[in-house]
Amino acid sequence: MKLVGWFRIMCAVASILALASCGGGSSAASGGIGGTGKPVIKVGAVTATGGLTVGGQSFSTLKTTVTIGGAPAVIGDVKVGMVALVRGTDDSGAFSADDVSIEEAVKGILEAKIDANTVVVQGQTIQIDDATVFGLGISPASEAGLSVGDPLEVYGFVRSAGVVLARRIEREAGLSEFRLLGFATAVNTGAQTFMIGTQVIDYSSADTSDLSG
């Protein structure tokens, strides 16, 4: 099945989100010039809005640029449970977010409901726990509020090949494209295919000029 043009695949980012899933967030900082603050990078689930808290760290958002799914957004579009990559500064303990980037781990069709804690979306096993947030319109706010065939957006952490720990699940009305974030397996350079989870991706028509390795 040829899926190029329908899938936006972000395999490299998966390694960052997988590391963040171990402790709910990861961060890095380096020294800055005196008075300018230290650059900070934080990856984690959004746990509070009205300002922004990611992986337990609160940021001011007065001058923040936001993208969601690669499209420009505003801080008011950020919701609890979304997984964010925050670039900002630490000025003597006052953290401010300069750039917030959010991507869905999976965007696709609910294919199966395994049990109360496991569903399959676009060939990916989605794990649900007490920390998973369900979007408005999903009632009850649990696996029971989902139906096979639902178009869904899943924000979460890639834990292993084809397995995502969901932090937020939303219905996506008018789904026009599919997205997968994960680790490529079963790469076949002859057939120009690979897999993410159980989903086979045909990349024969894709522009891979900016990929290496």
PyMOL CGO cylinders between C-alpha atoms (Angstrom):
from pymol import cmd
from pymol.cgo import CYLINDER

trace = [
    CYLINDER, 0.00, 0.00, 0.00, 1.52, 3.33, -1.04, 0.3, 1, 1, 1, 1, 1, 1,
    CYLINDER, 1.52, 3.33, -1.04, 1.21, 5.88, 1.73, 0.3, 1, 1, 1, 1, 1, 1,
    CYLINDER, 1.21, 5.88, 1.73, 3.74, 8.50, 0.70, 0.3, 1, 1, 1, 1, 1, 1,
    CYLINDER, 3.74, 8.50, 0.70, 2.05, 11.88, 0.53, 0.3, 1, 1, 1, 1, 1, 1,
    CYLINDER, 2.05, 11.88, 0.53, -0.41, 10.82, 3.22, 0.3, 1, 1, 1, 1, 1, 1,
    CYLINDER, -0.41, 10.82, 3.22, 2.07, 10.28, 6.01, 0.3, 1, 1, 1, 1, 1, 1,
    CYLINDER, 2.07, 10.28, 6.01, 4.28, 12.80, 7.67, 0.3, 1, 1, 1, 1, 1, 1,
    CYLINDER, 4.28, 12.80, 7.67, 6.93, 10.63, 9.29, 0.3, 1, 1, 1, 1, 1, 1,
    CYLINDER, 6.93, 10.63, 9.29, 9.23, 11.98, 11.98, 0.3, 1, 1, 1, 1, 1, 1,
    CYLINDER, 9.23, 11.98, 11.98, 11.47, 9.11, 13.01, 0.3, 1, 1, 1, 1, 1, 1,
    CYLINDER, 11.47, 9.11, 13.01, 14.39, 11.08, 14.42, 0.3, 1, 1, 1, 1, 1, 1,
    CYLINDER, 14.39, 11.08, 14.42, 12.27, 12.95, 16.96, 0.3, 1, 1, 1, 1, 1, 1,
    CYLINDER, 12.27, 12.95, 16.96, 11.06, 9.66, 18.36, 0.3, 1, 1, 1, 1, 1, 1,
    CYLINDER, 11.06, 9.66, 18.36, 14.35, 9.03, 20.12, 0.3, 1, 1, 1, 1, 1, 1,
    CYLINDER, 14.35, 9.03, 20.12, 13.99, 12.31, 22.04, 0.3, 1, 1, 1, 1, 1, 1,
    CYLINDER, 13.99, 12.31, 22.04, 10.43, 11.56, 23.07, 0.3, 1, 1, 1, 1, 1, 1,
    CYLINDER, 10.43, 11.56, 23.07, 11.33, 8.00, 24.02, 0.3, 1, 1, 1, 1, 1, 1,
    CYLINDER, 11.33, 8.00, 24.02, 14.00, 9.28, 26.40, 0.3, 1, 1, 1, 1, 1, 1,
    CYLINDER, 14.00, 9.28, 26.40, 11.56, 11.78, 27.85, 0.3, 1, 1, 1, 1, 1, 1,
    CYLINDER, 11.56, 11.78, 27.85, 9.05, 9.02, 28.53, 0.3, 1, 1, 1, 1, 1, 1,
    CYLINDER, 9.05, 9.02, 28.53, 11.39, 7.40, 31.04, 0.3, 1, 1, 1, 1, 1, 1,
    CYLINDER, 11.39, 7.40, 31.04, 10.84, 10.16, 33.57, 0.3, 1, 1, 1, 1, 1, 1,
    CYLINDER, 10.84, 10.16, 33.57, 8.06, 12.28, 32.09, 0.3, 1, 1, 1, 1, 1, 1,
    CYLINDER, 8.06, 12.28, 32.09, 10.48, 14.85, 30.73, 0.3, 1, 1, 1, 1, 1, 1,
    CYLINDER, 10.48, 14.85, 30.73, 14.05, 15.67, 29.86, 0.3, 1, 1, 1, 1, 1, 1,
    CYLINDER, 14.05, 15.67, 29.86, 15.99, 18.88, 29.80, 0.3, 1, 1, 1, 1, 1, 1,
    CYLINDER, 15.99, 18.88, 29.80, 19.32, 20.35, 28.90, 0.3, 1, 1, 1, 1, 1, 1,
    CYLINDER, 19.32, 20.35, 28.90, 20.97, 23.66, 29.58, 0.3, 1, 1, 1, 1, 1, 1,
    CYLINDER, 20.97, 23.66, 29.58, 24.24, 25.35, 28.77, 0.3, 1, 1, 1, 1, 1, 1,
    CYLINDER, 24.24, 25.35, 28.77, 25.92, 28.43, 30.13, 0.3, 1, 1, 1, 1, 1, 1,
    CYLINDER, 25.92, 28.43, 30.13, 25.01, 31.79, 28.65, 0.3, 1, 1, 1, 1, 1, 1,
    CYLINDER, 25.01, 31.79, 28.65, 26.55, 35.23, 28.60, 0.3, 1, 1, 1, 1, 1, 1,
    CYLINDER, 26.55, 35.23, 28.60, 26.19, 37.05, 31.93, 0.3, 1, 1, 1, 1, 1, 1,
    CYLINDER, 26.19, 37.05, 31.93, 22.76, 38.64, 32.26, 0.3, 1, 1, 1, 1, 1, 1,
    CYLINDER, 22.76, 38.64, 32.26, 21.29, 36.95, 29.20, 0.3, 1, 1, 1, 1, 1, 1,
    CYLINDER, 21.29, 36.95, 29.20, 20.13, 33.72, 30.85, 0.3, 1, 1, 1, 1, 1, 1,
    CYLINDER, 20.13, 33.72, 30.85, 21.07, 30.14, 30.06, 0.3, 1, 1, 1, 1, 1, 1,
    CYLINDER, 21.07, 30.14, 30.06, 19.58, 28.38, 27.03, 0.3, 1, 1, 1, 1, 1, 1,
    CYLINDER, 19.58, 28.38, 27.03, 17.22, 25.58, 28.10, 0.3, 1, 1, 1, 1, 1, 1,
    CYLINDER, 17.22, 25.58, 28.10, 15.62, 22.71, 26.19, 0.3, 1, 1, 1, 1, 1, 1,
    CYLINDER, 15.62, 22.71, 26.19, 12.78, 20.76, 27.81, 0.3, 1, 1, 1, 1, 1, 1,
    CYLINDER, 12.78, 20.76, 27.81, 10.80, 17.83, 26.43, 0.3, 1, 1, 1, 1, 1, 1,
    CYLINDER, 10.80, 17.83, 26.43, 7.74, 16.50, 28.20, 0.3, 1, 1, 1, 1, 1, 1,
    CYLINDER, 7.74, 16.50, 28.20, 3.98, 16.39, 28.54, 0.3, 1, 1, 1, 1, 1, 1,
    CYLINDER, 3.98, 16.39, 28.54, 2.12, 19.62, 29.16, 0.3, 1, 1, 1, 1, 1, 1,
    CYLINDER, 2.12, 19.62, 29.16, 0.69, 19.40, 32.68, 0.3, 1, 1, 1, 1, 1, 1,
    CYLINDER, 0.69, 19.40, 32.68, -0.71, 22.92, 32.99, 0.3, 1, 1, 1, 1, 1, 1,
    CYLINDER, -0.71, 22.92, 32.99, -1.62, 25.86, 30.77, 0.3, 1, 1, 1, 1, 1, 1,
    CYLINDER, -1.62, 25.86, 30.77, -2.22, 29.49, 31.63, 0.3, 1, 1, 1, 1, 1, 1,
    CYLINDER, -2.22, 29.49, 31.63, 1.48, 30.06, 31.27, 0.3, 1, 1, 1, 1, 1, 1,
    CYLINDER, 1.48, 30.06, 31.27, 2.99, 26.71, 30.44, 0.3, 1, 1, 1, 1, 1, 1,
    CYLINDER, 2.99, 26.71, 30.44, 4.21, 23.76, 32.52, 0.3, 1, 1, 1, 1, 1, 1,
    CYLINDER, 4.21, 23.76, 32.52, 6.09, 20.98, 30.73, 0.3, 1, 1, 1, 1, 1, 1,
    CYLINDER, 6.09, 20.98, 30.73, 7.59, 18.01, 32.51, 0.3, 1, 1, 1, 1, 1, 1,
    CYLINDER, 7.59, 18.01, 32.51, 7.18, 19.78, 35.86, 0.3, 1, 1, 1, 1, 1, 1,
    CYLINDER, 7.18, 19.78, 35.86, 8.88, 23.02, 34.75, 0.3, 1, 1, 1, 1, 1, 1,
    CYLINDER, 8.88, 23.02, 34.75, 6.85, 26.24, 34.49, 0.3, 1, 1, 1, 1, 1, 1,
    CYLINDER, 6.85, 26.24, 34.49, 7.62, 28.76, 31.73, 0.3, 1, 1, 1, 1, 1, 1,
    CYLINDER, 7.62, 28.76, 31.73, 6.41, 32.28, 31.04, 0.3, 1, 1, 1, 1, 1, 1,
    CYLINDER, 6.41, 32.28, 31.04, 4.97, 32.60, 27.53, 0.3, 1, 1, 1, 1, 1, 1,
    CYLINDER, 4.97, 32.60, 27.53, 4.91, 36.33, 26.84, 0.3, 1, 1, 1, 1, 1, 1,
    CYLINDER, 4.91, 36.33, 26.84, 7.05, 36.05, 23.70, 0.3, 1, 1, 1, 1, 1, 1,
    CYLINDER, 7.05, 36.05, 23.70, 6.54, 32.44, 22.69, 0.3, 1, 1, 1, 1, 1, 1,
    CYLINDER, 6.54, 32.44, 22.69, 6.33, 31.09, 19.14, 0.3, 1, 1, 1, 1, 1, 1,
    CYLINDER, 6.33, 31.09, 19.14, 4.17, 27.96, 18.88, 0.3, 1, 1, 1, 1, 1, 1,
    CYLINDER, 4.17, 27.96, 18.88, 3.82, 25.30, 16.19, 0.3, 1, 1, 1, 1, 1, 1,
    CYLINDER, 3.82, 25.30, 16.19, 1.49, 22.30, 16.36, 0.3, 1, 1, 1, 1, 1, 1,
    CYLINDER, 1.49, 22.30, 16.36, 1.85, 19.62, 13.72, 0.3, 1, 1, 1, 1, 1, 1,
    CYLINDER, 1.85, 19.62, 13.72, 4.20, 21.94, 11.83, 0.3, 1, 1, 1, 1, 1, 1,
    CYLINDER, 4.20, 21.94, 11.83, 1.58, 24.69, 11.54, 0.3, 1, 1, 1, 1, 1, 1,
    CYLINDER, 1.58, 24.69, 11.54, 1.71, 28.07, 13.29, 0.3, 1, 1, 1, 1, 1, 1,
    CYLINDER, 1.71, 28.07, 13.29, -0.40, 28.21, 16.46, 0.3, 1, 1, 1, 1, 1, 1,
    CYLINDER, -0.40, 28.21, 16.46, -0.83, 30.30, 19.59, 0.3, 1, 1, 1, 1, 1, 1,
    CYLINDER, -0.83, 30.30, 19.59, -0.22, 29.41, 23.21, 0.3, 1, 1, 1, 1, 1, 1,
    CYLINDER, -0.22, 29.41, 23.21, -3.98, 29.12, 23.77, 0.3, 1, 1, 1, 1, 1, 1,
    CYLINDER, -3.98, 29.12, 23.77, -4.03, 26.14, 21.39, 0.3, 1, 1, 1, 1, 1, 1,
    CYLINDER, -4.03, 26.14, 21.39, -1.72, 24.15, 23.67, 0.3, 1, 1, 1, 1, 1, 1,
    CYLINDER, -1.72, 24.15, 23.67, -3.62, 21.62, 25.79, 0.3, 1, 1, 1, 1, 1, 1,
    CYLINDER, -3.62, 21.62, 25.79, -2.81, 19.46, 28.77, 0.3, 1, 1, 1, 1, 1, 1,
    CYLINDER, -2.81, 19.46, 28.77, -1.37, 16.12, 27.66, 0.3, 1, 1, 1, 1, 1, 1,
    CYLINDER, -1.37, 16.12, 27.66, 0.25, 17.38, 24.47, 0.3, 1, 1, 1, 1, 1, 1,
    CYLINDER, 0.25, 17.38, 24.47, 3.94, 16.53, 24.30, 0.3, 1, 1, 1, 1, 1, 1,
    CYLINDER, 3.94, 16.53, 24.30, 6.08, 19.60, 23.74, 0.3, 1, 1, 1, 1, 1, 1,
    CYLINDER, 6.08, 19.60, 23.74, 9.66, 20.45, 22.87, 0.3, 1, 1, 1, 1, 1, 1,
    CYLINDER, 9.66, 20.45, 22.87, 10.39, 23.78, 24.56, 0.3, 1, 1, 1, 1, 1, 1,
    CYLINDER, 10.39, 23.78, 24.56, 13.38, 25.97, 23.80, 0.3, 1, 1, 1, 1, 1, 1,
    CYLINDER, 13.38, 25.97, 23.80, 13.82, 28.86, 26.17, 0.3, 1, 1, 1, 1, 1, 1,
    CYLINDER, 13.82, 28.86, 26.17, 16.00, 30.55, 28.75, 0.3, 1, 1, 1, 1, 1, 1,
    CYLINDER, 16.00, 30.55, 28.75, 16.69, 30.29, 32.47, 0.3, 1, 1, 1, 1, 1, 1,
    CYLINDER, 16.69, 30.29, 32.47, 17.41, 33.73, 33.89, 0.3, 1, 1, 1, 1, 1, 1,
    CYLINDER, 17.41, 33.73, 33.89, 18.38, 33.05, 37.51, 0.3, 1, 1, 1, 1, 1, 1,
    CYLINDER, 18.38, 33.05, 37.51, 15.51, 30.60, 37.96, 0.3, 1, 1, 1, 1, 1, 1,
    CYLINDER, 15.51, 30.60, 37.96, 12.97, 32.54, 35.88, 0.3, 1, 1, 1, 1, 1, 1,
    CYLINDER, 12.97, 32.54, 35.88, 12.17, 30.29, 32.92, 0.3, 1, 1, 1, 1, 1, 1,
    CYLINDER, 12.17, 30.29, 32.92, 10.72, 31.69, 29.72, 0.3, 1, 1, 1, 1, 1, 1,
    CYLINDER, 10.72, 31.69, 29.72, 9.69, 29.76, 26.59, 0.3, 1, 1, 1, 1, 1, 1,
    CYLINDER, 9.69, 29.76, 26.59, 10.91, 31.15, 23.28, 0.3, 1, 1, 1, 1, 1, 1,
    CYLINDER, 10.91, 31.15, 23.28, 9.71, 28.33, 21.05, 0.3, 1, 1, 1, 1, 1, 1,
    CYLINDER, 9.71, 28.33, 21.05, 7.23, 25.51, 21.65, 0.3, 1, 1, 1, 1, 1, 1,
    CYLINDER, 7.23, 25.51, 21.65, 6.96, 22.68, 19.10, 0.3, 1, 1, 1, 1, 1, 1,
    CYLINDER, 6.96, 22.68, 19.10, 4.26, 20.01, 19.38, 0.3, 1, 1, 1, 1, 1, 1,
    CYLINDER, 4.26, 20.01, 19.38, 3.74, 16.96, 17.17, 0.3, 1, 1, 1, 1, 1, 1,
    CYLINDER, 3.74, 16.96, 17.17, 1.25, 14.13, 17.31, 0.3, 1, 1, 1, 1, 1, 1,
    CYLINDER, 1.25, 14.13, 17.31, 2.80, 10.72, 17.90, 0.3, 1, 1, 1, 1, 1, 1,
    CYLINDER, 2.80, 10.72, 17.90, 0.03, 9.18, 15.79, 0.3, 1, 1, 1, 1, 1, 1,
    CYLINDER, 0.03, 9.18, 15.79, -2.70, 10.65, 13.64, 0.3, 1, 1, 1, 1, 1, 1,
    CYLINDER, -2.70, 10.65, 13.64, -4.94, 8.04, 12.04, 0.3, 1, 1, 1, 1, 1, 1,
    CYLINDER, -4.94, 8.04, 12.04, -7.84, 5.62, 12.31, 0.3, 1, 1, 1, 1, 1, 1,
    CYLINDER, -7.84, 5.62, 12.31, -8.69, 3.59, 15.41, 0.3, 1, 1, 1, 1, 1, 1,
    CYLINDER, -8.69, 3.59, 15.41, -8.39, 0.02, 14.12, 0.3, 1, 1, 1, 1, 1, 1,
    CYLINDER, -8.39, 0.02, 14.12, -8.97, -2.07, 17.24, 0.3, 1, 1, 1, 1, 1, 1,
    CYLINDER, -8.97, -2.07, 17.24, -9.79, -1.91, 20.93, 0.3, 1, 1, 1, 1, 1, 1,
    CYLINDER, -9.79, -1.91, 20.93, -7.81, -4.57, 22.79, 0.3, 1, 1, 1, 1, 1, 1,
    CYLINDER, -7.81, -4.57, 22.79, -8.81, -3.77, 26.36, 0.3, 1, 1, 1, 1, 1, 1,
    CYLINDER, -8.81, -3.77, 26.36, -9.44, -0.78, 28.64, 0.3, 1, 1, 1, 1, 1, 1,
    CYLINDER, -9.44, -0.78, 28.64, -5.75, 0.18, 28.47, 0.3, 1, 1, 1, 1, 1, 1,
    CYLINDER, -5.75, 0.18, 28.47, -4.80, -0.70, 24.90, 0.3, 1, 1, 1, 1, 1, 1,
    CYLINDER, -4.80, -0.70, 24.90, -6.03, 0.34, 21.46, 0.3, 1, 1, 1, 1, 1, 1,
    CYLINDER, -6.03, 0.34, 21.46, -4.50, 0.21, 17.97, 0.3, 1, 1, 1, 1, 1, 1,
    CYLINDER, -4.50, 0.21, 17.97, -4.33, 3.34, 15.82, 0.3, 1, 1, 1, 1, 1, 1,
    CYLINDER, -4.33, 3.34, 15.82, -2.83, 3.14, 12.32, 0.3, 1, 1, 1, 1, 1, 1,
    CYLINDER, -2.83, 3.14, 12.32, -0.79, 0.06, 13.16, 0.3, 1, 1, 1, 1, 1, 1,
    CYLINDER, -0.79, 0.06, 13.16, 0.52, 1.49, 16.44, 0.3, 1, 1, 1, 1, 1, 1,
    CYLINDER, 0.52, 1.49, 16.44, -0.23, 0.03, 19.87, 0.3, 1, 1, 1, 1, 1, 1,
    CYLINDER, -0.23, 0.03, 19.87, -1.50, 2.86, 22.06, 0.3, 1, 1, 1, 1, 1, 1,
    CYLINDER, -1.50, 2.86, 22.06, -1.16, 2.41, 25.82, 0.3, 1, 1, 1, 1, 1, 1,
    CYLINDER, -1.16, 2.41, 25.82, -3.68, 4.25, 28.03, 0.3, 1, 1, 1, 1, 1, 1,
    CYLINDER, -3.68, 4.25, 28.03, -3.26, 4.87, 31.76, 0.3, 1, 1, 1, 1, 1, 1,
    CYLINDER, -3.26, 4.87, 31.76, -4.66, 7.13, 34.46, 0.3, 1, 1, 1, 1, 1, 1,
    CYLINDER, -4.66, 7.13, 34.46, -2.57, 10.07, 33.21, 0.3, 1, 1, 1, 1, 1, 1,
    CYLINDER, -2.57, 10.07, 33.21, -4.03, 9.93, 29.69, 0.3, 1, 1, 1, 1, 1, 1,
    CYLINDER, -4.03, 9.93, 29.69, -6.24, 12.96, 28.95, 0.3, 1, 1, 1, 1, 1, 1,
    CYLINDER, -6.24, 12.96, 28.95, -9.19, 12.62, 26.57, 0.3, 1, 1, 1, 1, 1, 1,
    CYLINDER, -9.19, 12.62, 26.57, -10.37, 15.54, 24.47, 0.3, 1, 1, 1, 1, 1, 1,
    CYLINDER, -10.37, 15.54, 24.47, -13.78, 17.15, 24.53, 0.3, 1, 1, 1, 1, 1, 1,
    CYLINDER, -13.78, 17.15, 24.53, -16.44, 15.05, 22.84, 0.3, 1, 1, 1, 1, 1, 1,
    CYLINDER, -16.44, 15.05, 22.84, -14.98, 11.73, 24.00, 0.3, 1, 1, 1, 1, 1, 1,
    CYLINDER, -14.98, 11.73, 24.00, -17.50, 10.45, 26.52, 0.3, 1, 1, 1, 1, 1, 1,
    CYLINDER, -17.50, 10.45, 26.52, -16.91, 8.69, 28.76, 0.3, 1, 1, 1, 1, 1, 1,
    CYLINDER, -16.91, 8.69, 28.76, -13.34, 10.04, 28.95, 0.3, 1, 1, 1, 1, 1, 1,
    CYLINDER, -13.34, 10.04, 28.95, -11.76, 6.63, 28.55, 0.3, 1, 1, 1, 1, 1, 1,
    CYLINDER, -11.76, 6.63, 28.55, -11.24, 3.84, 26.04, 0.3, 1, 1, 1, 1, 1, 1,
    CYLINDER, -11.24, 3.84, 26.04, -14.99, 3.19, 26.35, 0.3, 1, 1, 1, 1, 1, 1,
    CYLINDER, -14.99, 3.19, 26.35, -15.68, 6.55, 24.70, 0.3, 1, 1, 1, 1, 1, 1,
    CYLINDER, -15.68, 6.55, 24.70, -13.83, 5.51, 21.52, 0.3, 1, 1, 1, 1, 1, 1,
    CYLINDER, -13.83, 5.51, 21.52, -15.20, 3.53, 18.58, 0.3, 1, 1, 1, 1, 1, 1,
    CYLINDER, -15.20, 3.53, 18.58, -13.39, 1.54, 15.91, 0.3, 1, 1, 1, 1, 1, 1,
    CYLINDER, -13.39, 1.54, 15.91, -13.17, 3.77, 12.84, 0.3, 1, 1, 1, 1, 1, 1,
    CYLINDER, -13.17, 3.77, 12.84, -12.74, 6.99, 14.84, 0.3, 1, 1, 1, 1, 1, 1,
    CYLINDER, -12.74, 6.99, 14.84, -10.16, 9.40, 13.36, 0.3, 1, 1, 1, 1, 1, 1,
    CYLINDER, -10.16, 9.40, 13.36, -7.80, 10.20, 16.23, 0.3, 1, 1, 1, 1, 1, 1,
    CYLINDER, -7.80, 10.20, 16.23, -4.84, 12.34, 17.20, 0.3, 1, 1, 1, 1, 1, 1,
    CYLINDER, -4.84, 12.34, 17.20, -2.62, 10.76, 19.83, 0.3, 1, 1, 1, 1, 1, 1,
    CYLINDER, -2.62, 10.76, 19.83, -0.01, 12.77, 21.69, 0.3, 1, 1, 1, 1, 1, 1,
    CYLINDER, -0.01, 12.77, 21.69, 2.46, 10.75, 23.71, 0.3, 1, 1, 1, 1, 1, 1,
    CYLINDER, 2.46, 10.75, 23.71, 5.82, 9.08, 24.07, 0.3, 1, 1, 1, 1, 1, 1,
    CYLINDER, 5.82, 9.08, 24.07, 7.22, 6.43, 21.73, 0.3, 1, 1, 1, 1, 1, 1,
    CYLINDER, 7.22, 6.43, 21.73, 8.28, 3.68, 24.14, 0.3, 1, 1, 1, 1, 1, 1,
    CYLINDER, 8.28, 3.68, 24.14, 9.48, 1.11, 21.63, 0.3, 1, 1, 1, 1, 1, 1,
    CYLINDER, 9.48, 1.11, 21.63, 8.87, 0.14, 18.02, 0.3, 1, 1, 1, 1, 1, 1,
    CYLINDER, 8.87, 0.14, 18.02, 5.14, 0.54, 17.39, 0.3, 1, 1, 1, 1, 1, 1,
    CYLINDER, 5.14, 0.54, 17.39, 4.22, 1.31, 21.03, 0.3, 1, 1, 1, 1, 1, 1,
    CYLINDER, 4.22, 1.31, 21.03, 3.09, 4.75, 22.21, 0.3, 1, 1, 1, 1, 1, 1,
    CYLINDER, 3.09, 4.75, 22.21, 2.24, 5.79, 25.76, 0.3, 1, 1, 1, 1, 1, 1,
    CYLINDER, 2.24, 5.79, 25.76, -0.66, 8.19, 25.24, 0.3, 1, 1, 1, 1, 1, 1,
    CYLINDER, -0.66, 8.19, 25.24, -0.77, 11.44, 27.21, 0.3, 1, 1, 1, 1, 1, 1,
    CYLINDER, -0.77, 11.44, 27.21, -3.67, 12.95, 25.21, 0.3, 1, 1, 1, 1, 1, 1,
    CYLINDER, -3.67, 12.95, 25.21, -6.19, 11.51, 22.73, 0.3, 1, 1, 1, 1, 1, 1,
    CYLINDER, -6.19, 11.51, 22.73, -8.49, 13.66, 20.61, 0.3, 1, 1, 1, 1, 1, 1,
    CYLINDER, -8.49, 13.66, 20.61, -10.97, 12.98, 17.83, 0.3, 1, 1, 1, 1, 1, 1,
    CYLINDER, -10.97, 12.98, 17.83, -9.94, 14.64, 14.56, 0.3, 1, 1, 1, 1, 1, 1,
    CYLINDER, -9.94, 14.64, 14.56, -12.93, 15.68, 12.49, 0.3, 1, 1, 1, 1, 1, 1,
    CYLINDER, -12.93, 15.68, 12.49, -12.30, 15.70, 8.74, 0.3, 1, 1, 1, 1, 1, 1,
    CYLINDER, -12.30, 15.70, 8.74, -9.04, 13.76, 8.90, 0.3, 1, 1, 1, 1, 1, 1,
    CYLINDER, -9.04, 13.76, 8.90, -7.16, 14.57, 5.70, 0.3, 1, 1, 1, 1, 1, 1,
    CYLINDER, -7.16, 14.57, 5.70, -3.72, 13.13, 6.40, 0.3, 1, 1, 1, 1, 1, 1,
    CYLINDER, -3.72, 13.13, 6.40, -2.04, 10.54, 8.56, 0.3, 1, 1, 1, 1, 1, 1,
    CYLINDER, -2.04, 10.54, 8.56, 1.06, 10.96, 10.70, 0.3, 1, 1, 1, 1, 1, 1,
    CYLINDER, 1.06, 10.96, 10.70, 3.31, 8.50, 12.45, 0.3, 1, 1, 1, 1, 1, 1,
    CYLINDER, 3.31, 8.50, 12.45, 6.22, 9.20, 14.76, 0.3, 1, 1, 1, 1, 1, 1,
    CYLINDER, 6.22, 9.20, 14.76, 8.33, 6.20, 15.56, 0.3, 1, 1, 1, 1, 1, 1,
    CYLINDER, 8.33, 6.20, 15.56, 11.23, 3.93, 14.81, 0.3, 1, 1, 1, 1, 1, 1,
    CYLINDER, 11.23, 3.93, 14.81, 11.66, 2.57, 11.29, 0.3, 1, 1, 1, 1, 1, 1,
    CYLINDER, 11.66, 2.57, 11.29, 12.02, -1.22, 11.09, 0.3, 1, 1, 1, 1, 1, 1,
    CYLINDER, 12.02, -1.22, 11.09, 12.12, -3.82, 8.30, 0.3, 1, 1, 1, 1, 1, 1,
    CYLINDER, 12.12, -3.82, 8.30, 13.76, -1.34, 5.91, 0.3, 1, 1, 1, 1, 1, 1,
    CYLINDER, 13.76, -1.34, 5.91, 13.78, -2.74, 2.36, 0.3, 1, 1, 1, 1, 1, 1,
    CYLINDER, 13.78, -2.74, 2.36, 15.82, -0.48, 0.11, 0.3, 1, 1, 1, 1, 1, 1,
    CYLINDER, 15.82, -0.48, 0.11, 15.00, -2.60, -2.94, 0.3, 1, 1, 1, 1, 1, 1,
    CYLINDER, 15.00, -2.60, -2.94, 11.23, -2.32, -2.54, 0.3, 1, 1, 1, 1, 1, 1,
    CYLINDER, 11.23, -2.32, -2.54, 11.66, 1.12, -0.92, 0.3, 1, 1, 1, 1, 1, 1,
    CYLINDER, 11.66, 1.12, -0.92, 9.50, 0.27, 2.05, 0.3, 1, 1, 1, 1, 1, 1,
    CYLINDER, 9.50, 0.27, 2.05, 9.83, 0.19, 5.82, 0.3, 1, 1, 1, 1, 1, 1,
    CYLINDER, 9.83, 0.19, 5.82, 7.54, -0.28, 8.78, 0.3, 1, 1, 1, 1, 1, 1,
    CYLINDER, 7.54, -0.28, 8.78, 6.52, 1.77, 11.80, 0.3, 1, 1, 1, 1, 1, 1,
    CYLINDER, 6.52, 1.77, 11.80, 4.77, -0.61, 14.15, 0.3, 1, 1, 1, 1, 1, 1,
    CYLINDER, 4.77, -0.61, 14.15, 2.73, -2.85, 11.82, 0.3, 1, 1, 1, 1, 1, 1,
    CYLINDER, 2.73, -2.85, 11.82, 2.15, -0.09, 9.26, 0.3, 1, 1, 1, 1, 1, 1,
    CYLINDER, 2.15, -0.09, 9.26, 4.06, -0.57, 6.00, 0.3, 1, 1, 1, 1, 1, 1,
    CYLINDER, 4.06, -0.57, 6.00, 5.32, 2.67, 4.46, 0.3, 1, 1, 1, 1, 1, 1,
    CYLINDER, 5.32, 2.67, 4.46, 6.13, 2.91, 0.74, 0.3, 1, 1, 1, 1, 1, 1,
    CYLINDER, 6.13, 2.91, 0.74, 8.65, 5.72, 0.26, 0.3, 1, 1, 1, 1, 1, 1,
    CYLINDER, 8.65, 5.72, 0.26, 9.34, 5.19, -3.46, 0.3, 1, 1, 1, 1, 1, 1,
    CYLINDER, 9.34, 5.19, -3.46, 7.81, 8.56, -4.32, 0.3, 1, 1, 1, 1, 1, 1,
    CYLINDER, 7.81, 8.56, -4.32, 9.15, 10.45, -1.32, 0.3, 1, 1, 1, 1, 1, 1,
    CYLINDER, 9.15, 10.45, -1.32, 11.84, 13.12, -1.40, 0.3, 1, 1, 1, 1, 1, 1,
    CYLINDER, 11.84, 13.12, -1.40, 14.58, 11.60, 0.78, 0.3, 1, 1, 1, 1, 1, 1,
    CYLINDER, 14.58, 11.60, 0.78, 17.36, 13.96, -0.33, 0.3, 1, 1, 1, 1, 1, 1,
    CYLINDER, 17.36, 13.96, -0.33, 17.70, 15.44, 3.16, 0.3, 1, 1, 1, 1, 1, 1,
    CYLINDER, 17.70, 15.44, 3.16, 18.08, 12.03, 4.85, 0.3, 1, 1, 1, 1, 1, 1,
    CYLINDER, 18.08, 12.03, 4.85, 21.37, 10.32, 5.52, 0.3, 1, 1, 1, 1, 1, 1,
    CYLINDER, 21.37, 10.32, 5.52, 22.64, 7.23, 7.30, 0.3, 1, 1, 1, 1, 1, 1,
]
cmd.load_cgo(trace, "trace")
